[in-house]
Amino acid sequence: MASSEAFDSSSNSPSVPRVNLLTMFRLGLFQMGLSMMSILTLGVLNRVLIKEIAIPATLGSLVLALQAFVAPSRIWFGQISDAKPMWGYHRTAYVWIGAAIFAIAAFLFVQVMWQLDFAVENAGTWVWTTQTIGWTALLSLVFAIYGLALCASGTAFAALLVDVSEEDNRSKVVGVVWSMLMVGIIVGAIISSSLLKQLTPGANIETLQAAVNRLFMIVPALVFGLAIAATLGVEKKYSLYTKRSQVVNREDSITLFKAWEILTASPQTGLFFTFLLVMTISLFMQDPIVELYAADVFNMKYDESTRLNVFYGIGILIAYGVAGFLVVPRLGKRRTAKMGCILVAFSALLLGISGFSANPAFLKLGLVLFGLSTGVLTTAAVSLMLDLTAAEAAGTFIGAWGLAQSISRGLAFVFAGAVLDTGKKLLPSLQLAYGLVFVLEAIGMLVSIWFLNRVNVTEFQTTTKQAIASVLESDLD
């Protein structure tokens, strides 16, 4: 948090070393793994479901958005990691268990998807039958489990970043860790495109199944290993949680209900939550449609459309380092976030315009610029998010911010699919249908600035500190 009063002065105790650059990069391995998984779910699965199995884009987007709609569990997972250490750790065990479950669930999802494809083939086309309804329901259940596991591991990991960082190095931690997320996008895109290289549009189902199954065995196993490597020993050596929290010896006093009281004590919480909601919806509306855009408008093959993530990743990777170490320390988090919102809006419009050129080079340039803009915005917004976190309920606050981001990513998926379907029906060309999505994305990004202008970190810290004191006093009474 920004206020020196927010954490006990013992946070600078020599017994707890400051997290170093090498450890920041090691922590980033977890984010690297998450982004590799996102390539599989948002890119490969999205294209297979909508393009090959030919289910409606709205339904396909809704199924893949379920991982986000279970996000209310983030508040509960965050509170549990605050109050209930597992194996002697507040964060690490939750990261590992969640990573194991989502790796297994990802592979199971693919197996259920093939059964749905078989049911669609039996029907001759996509129609609602007993089989398609049943397999779609099971597909949704598996992806919901995948989402719950992501919530558990991701919330605990973000809380760990709060625990091991301080205000003066927080933007650097965010810059390094989130830059590794982009490394994961690049690595994931390269691995995915190489394993799918033999696929061409219209490839037979046996060839498609073999390639996708192999991909979903190799990458999730690798991601689980990265989660272990990223966090092994970090909490024990660098965590400041026990020194900052006023309730370290009475952890059970911060129950979920009391954590909710602290969370909702400041109106600033709602304002920042709304900012995150609108900003993230706008930021990710292009995510589920870019590879479809590449296929429909630019006639790209599987490996070519998957490699587009490399161009986006390069842009955002550069921006994370520059923003975390240079821009945010100079301009401040709020001003950098505003600048990022404007840049993202411009880049989204550029992506929409690229479709009229039918030139893949124009699309790739647009994705590099979109990545640069996203990196600037994300670094500032996440740094601000970690400031708006109380030490005694760090997991709960991180859960709330994660809830805003996850719900909005889910809504972005659904909105993008629905807008695309509507555009294809009402507009005369595919370029205009996809362009409609990019235009709405730009408008939403400008709207988010209005909410950001009303966020006051100092007011949040004061109100939340009073709420924590009130909760602790009520326990003594």
N, C-alpha and C positions, 0 to 999 in steps of 0.2 A: 504493500500500500504506500501511497505517497507520503502520508503523515508519519513523522518519527515516533509519534505516540502510539501508533497502531500496533507496533511490535515492541516487545520488551527490549530494553537496552542490552540484555544479555544475548540478543541475536548476534552481537558482534564478538561473542565469547571466543577466545583463542582455541578452545577445545573443539570447535566446529569450523573446519577450514572452508574458505570460500570456494564455490564450484569453479573449476578451471576450464579453459577453453577445450581441452581434450575431452573432459567429461560432458561438456555441452554437446559436442559432436556425437559422443557415445549415446547420450540421451536421445539425440535426433534419430538414432537407428529405429526407435519405436515408431516415430512419425513416418520414417521412410517405409516401414512395413505397412502402415495404414494406407499410405498413398498407393502402394503396389496393389493392395486389395481393392482400392477404389477403381483402379484401371480395369480390374477383372469385372467388378459389378456394374460400374457406370458405363464402361465401354463395351467389353466383350458380351456380357450377358444381355445388356440393353439391346445391342444389335441383333443377337441371336433370337431373342424373344420377339422383337418387333419385325425384323427383316426376314428371318428364316422361318420361325414358327408362325409368323404373320398374325399375332394377336394385336388388337387395337393399341395404338400408342398410349392412349389414356390408361388402359388397363395395365400395360407393361410398366408404365411409369409409376402407377399406383402400387404395384407389387414391390418394385424396387425401392419405393419410398417408405415401405413399412419399417425398414431399419431406423428411419428417422421418427416415425410416429410412436415408437415405444420410448422415445426420449424422456418422458416424465420420470422414468425410472432413474435417470441420472441424478436427480435430487436425492432419491433414496440411497442409491449407491454411494453418492458423495458423503451423505450423513453417516452411513455405515462405516465408511473408511475413516471418517473423523473419530468415531466413537468406539469401533470394534476392531482392534488390530487382529490380524490373522498371521499366525506363525511368527509373532513378534513384530510385524510390520503393519503400518497404517495404509500403505499404498501398494507396495511391491507385489504382494500375494494376489491382490485383486487384478493387477495388470496381467500377471501370468495366467491365472485361471480364465479370465476373459479372453485372452489371446488363444488359448487352447480350444475353447468352445467355438469362437468364430471361425477358426481355421477348419475345424471339422464340419461346421454348419455350411460353409461355402462349398465344400465338396458334395455334401448331401443335396444342396440346392440344385446343383447341375444334374444329379441323377434323377431327381424328381422332374426337372425341366424336360428331360428326354422322354419321360413317360407322358407328359403333357403333349409333347410333339407327336407321339404315337397316337394319342387320342384324337388330336386334330387331323392327322392323316386318315384315320378310320372314318371320321365324319366328312372328309373330302375338303373341308374348309373350316374357318373358325366359326363355330356355332356353340351355343350353350347346351351341352348334353350332360347326362349324369357323370360321365367320365371327365369331361373338361372341367366341370364344376368341382369335382372331387380333387383332381390333381392341382387345379388352381388354388384351392383352399389349402392343400398340403404345402404347395410351393410358398404360399403366403405365411404359413406357420413357421416353416424352416427359416424364412428370411426374417421373421420377427425375432426368432431365437438368435439369429446372427446379429440383429440390431441390439438386442439386450446385452449380448456379450461385448459388443463394441462400446456400449454405454458404460459397462462396468470397468473395462480396461482403460478406456479413454478418459473417463472422469477421474479415476485414481491417478492416472499419469499426469493429467493437467494439474491436479492438486499437488502432486510431487514437485512440479515445476515451481509452484508457489512456495512450497516448503524449502526448496534449496536455493531460492533466489532472493535478492533484496532490490529495493527500488533503483539503486544506482547501476545495477547490472541486469535488470529485468529485460530491457529492450534487446540487449545483447544475447541473453538466453533465448528469447523468442526468435530473434533473427537467425541464430545458428540452428536451433531445433527445427524451426519451420523451413529453413533452407534444406534440411535433410528430407523433409516431406517432399520437396520438389525433386530432390535427387531420386527419391523413390518413384515419382511419376516417370522420370526419364528412364530409370532402370527397369521399372515395370513395363513401360511401353516397349523397350528394346527386347526384353525377354518375351513378352506377349507376341510382338510382331514376328520374332524369329520362330517361335513355336507354331504360329499360325501362317507362316509364310507360304506353305503349300496350298493354302485355301484360296479359291477364287470365287467370285460371285456365282451362285448356283451350284456350288460343290455338293456332291451327294452327302446324305445324312451320316453315313458310316464314317466318311473321312472327317466330317465336321465333329462328330462325337469323339473320335479318337484324339483329335488335336485339342479340343476343349477339355476333355478329361485329363489329358496329360498336363495341360496348363494348370488345372485346378488341383492337381496333386503336388506339383512342384512348388508353386508360389506360396500357398498357405503354409506348407511345412517350413519354407524359408522364413516367412514372416514370423512364425512362432519362435524360431531361433533368434531372430533379431530382437524380439520383445524381451527375451531372457538376457541377451547380451547387453541391451540398452540399460537395463535397470539393476542388474546384479551388483549388490554392494553399495549402490549410490545412496539409498535412503539411510542406511546405517552410518555412513561417513559424513554426508552433507546436510541431512535434514535438520531444519531449525524449528520443526513443529513443536517439539516438547519445550523449547525455550521461549517460544512466542505465546503459546496458549496459556491463558489463565486457568484452564480447567484440565491441565494435563494429568493431575492426580485424581480427578473426579470426572473422567470422560463421560460417564453415563449420564451426567446431569444435562448434557446437550442432547436431548432426545430429538427425534424428527420434528415433533410439534414445536419444541422450543427453538430449534434451528430455523423453522419456518417463521417464527416470530421475529427472529433477528433478520432473516432474509427480507421480510416485508416491512421492516421498521422505517426504511427511508423511501420516499417517493422516487428518489433517484434510481432505485433498483428497477422500478417499472419503466422509467424513461429509457434506461440503458438496455433493458430487455427488449423494448419495442424497437430501438435503434438496431440492435443485433438482428431482430426478426426481419425487418424491412431490408436492411443491408444484405443479409445473407440470402434471402429469397432472390434479390436482384442479382447478386453475385453469381449464383449457381443455376439460374434458369438456362444458361447455355450448355451446362454440363451434360445433360442427357441427350442433347440433340446434335452436338458437334459431329459425332461420327456418322449419324444419320444424314446430316447436312453434307458431309464429305461424300457419302455414297450416292445420295439422291441428286445433288446439284453438281458435284465435281467428278462423279463416276470413279471414285477411288476403291481399290480392293481392300480386303481386311487388314493386311499388314500395313498398307499405306495410311489408312484412316487411324489405326492404332498409333502409328508413329507421330501423328499430329500432336500427341501429348508431349513429345520431346520438345517441340517448339514452344508450347505453353510453359513447360517446365523450365526451359532455359531462361525465359523471361522472368518468371517468378523467382527463380533461384538467384539471379543477379540482384533483383529488387530486395529480397530478404536481407542479403548481406549489406547492401548500400543503405537501406532504410534503417536497419537495426543498429548499425554502427555510426552512421553519418547523419541521416535525415531526421530521425526521431529525436536524438539528443540535441539537435540544433533548433528544429521547428517546434518540437513538443508533440505529444501524442494526438491531441485534438486537431491541431492544424494539419498535421500529416494525414490524419484520417479523412478530413475534408478534401484535401488534395487528391487522395486516393479515390474517393467517391467520384469526383469529376473525371479523373483519368479513366476509370472503369466505364463510365457512361460513354465517353468518347470512343473507347476501344470496342464496346458492344456495337455501336453504330457502324464502325469500320468493318466488323465481321459481317454485318448484314449487307453492307454495300459490296463486299467481296463476291457475293453470290452472283451479282449481275455481270461480273467480269468473266466468270467461269474459269478463272486462272488460279490454280492451286497455290502458286507463289504468293498471291495477294492474300489468300486465306492464311497461309503460314505466317506472313508478316503480321496480320491482324492478331493471330494467336500469341506471337511473341510480345506485342504491345499489350495485349490483354493480360498476359502473365506479369509483365513489369508493373502494370497498374494494380493488379491483384496483390502482388507482393508488398507494395507500398501500403495499401489499405489494410491488409491483414496484419502486418507487423504492428502498425499503430493501434488497430482495434484490439488485438490480443494483449498488447502491453497495457492498454487502458483497462481491459477486462481483468487482468491480474491485479491491477491497482484497486479495483472495486471488489475486493475480497477480504473478508475478516479472518484473521488467523484461527480463531476458535471454531469457526465453521467453514474452513477453507473448502473442504470437499463439497459442502452443501451449496456454497456460492458458485463453485466451478460447475456443479451439477445444474444449477439454474441457468448459467450462461451457456452451458452445453445443451441444455433443453431448448433454449432459444435458437441456437444454431442448428440443432438437429431437426426440430420441427420445421424451421424455415427451409432447410435443404429438402425435406420431404415435400413441403408445399411447392418449392421450386420445381421439383420433378413433376408433380401433378399438374401445376400451372403450365409448364413447358409442353407437356404432352397434350393437354387439353387445348391450349392455344394453337399448337401445331395442327392438331386434327381439325379445329375450327377454321384455321387459315387455309388448309388444303381444300375444304369444302366451299368456302366463300370467296377466296381470292383466285385470280386467273393463272397464277404461276407458282411453282415451288419456291422460287426466290422470294416472292412476296410473303408466302406462308411462313418461311423460316425468318424472314426479315421482321415480321410482326413480333416474334419472340424477342429478338434483339432490341427492338425499339422499346418494348415494355420493360425490358431489363434496364435500359438506360434511364427511363423515367423513374423507376423505383429507386435507383441509386441516388438520384437527385432529391427525392422525397426523404431519404434516410438522413440527409444532412440537416433537415429541419429538427429532427429528434436529437441528433448529436449536439446541436447548438444549445440544447437545454440541459445537458448532462453536467452536473457540478460535483466533482470528486470530493472536494473539501466538505460539502454538505453531507455527502454520503458517509464519509468517515466519522464525522461528528455524531450523526444520528445513530449509526450502527454501533459505535463505541458505547453510547448511552443505553442502547437496547441490550447489549451484552452484559453491561453492569446490572441492569434491571433484572435480567434472567438469573444471574448468579445470586443477587440479593434475595430473590424470591425463593431460591433453593435453600438459602440459609434460614429464611423465615419458616 
